[in-house]
Amino acid sequence: GLLAGMRDPGVAAALRALHADAAHGWTVEELARQAAMSRSAFAARFKASVGCAPMEYLARWRMRLAQDALSRGGVPLERLAQQVGYESASALSTAFRKRIGCAPGAFARQQAQG
């Protein structure tokens, strides 16, 4: 996924932008501009290269960032939500529970226990 995407110059430009600022309110149109492509061409090339749609990739990336931060601890959920692109702790908690299968607090406790 990611490595294949990095081999495509346009997709790589969008991936670099996503990784540099996960909290930004990205749209497919904005990412297509980063890739210097039309919206439809970008979406098709991204999915073919990376294996999922751009917004799905962004959601997965945000969850990875949240998991990493929760594993390290010390960041209030409200601040973490803003850092990874969610409007509130509640929105992050809902997305986290849906994708990861448990609440952020439970995940953090599991990580702290080793």
N, C-alpha and C positions, 0 to 999 in steps of 0.2 A: 503493500500500500504506500506508505510514506516514501520509501526509497524509489519506487516506480514514479511516484508523483514528482520527486525531486529531479528526475531525469528529463522531465518536460519543462522547458524554460517558463512557459506561461503558468502552468500549475505550480511550479516551484515558487514563482513570485507570490502567488496567492497564499501558498503554505507559509512562506516566510512572514507575510503580513499577519496571518492568523496567529502564528506562534509568537510574534513580537507583541501583539496586543489582543489577547484573548477576550479582554473585557469590552472591547469595542463592539458596538451593535452592528456587526457585519451583515450585509445582504449579499445575495448571489450577484447582484448588479455591481456592487462595490468591488467584490472579489474579481469579477470579470474585467473590470477596469484595471485592477492591479496586474492581471494577466495579459492585458492588451488584447482582449477577445470580446466577441459578442457574448451576451448572457447565455444564450442557448449553446453556442459552441463551447464555452467554458464549462458549463454544467456537464455536458456530455463528455468532454475530455477529462475533467476532474474525476467523474465516476469511473470512466474506463481506466484511468491511471491509478487511482487511489483505492477504488473498490466500493466507494459509497458516495453519496451526494455531499456537496460542500457543507451544508448546514448540519448534516449528520456527523461529519468529521469534526466540525466545530463543537458540537455538543459532547462528543466523545473526548475531545481534547480538554474541554473545560472540566469534565469529570475527572480526568487524570490529574489535572492541576489541583482540583479540590481534594482528591484522595491524597496526593502528596502533601499538601498543606495540613490536612487533618492528621496524617501520620506523624508529622513533626510537631504538631500542637502549637498552642500559644496564640492562635489567631481567632478572635471572636467570629462567630458564624456570619454576622451581618457584614463585617469587613471582608471576610473571605468571599461572600456572595458578590460584592462589588468588584473584588479583584479578578474574579473569574467570569464576570459578565452577566450576573443575575441581578434583578432589581431589588430583591429582598432576601433575607435569610429564609423566609417561607418558600419563595420560588426555588431557591437552591435546594432546600430540604426536599421539596416535592420531586424535583428532577433527580436528585441523588437517590432517593428511595426507589423511584421508578427504574433507574438504570443500574444501580448497584445492588438493590435488594434490601437495604437497611437504611436507617436514619443516619445522618452524618455523625451525630453524637455516639451512636452505637458503634459505628465504624472506627471512630477515634479511640473509643475505649478498647476495642478489640486490638487495635494497633499498639496501644500503650501496654497491653498485657503480653504482647509478643506473640 
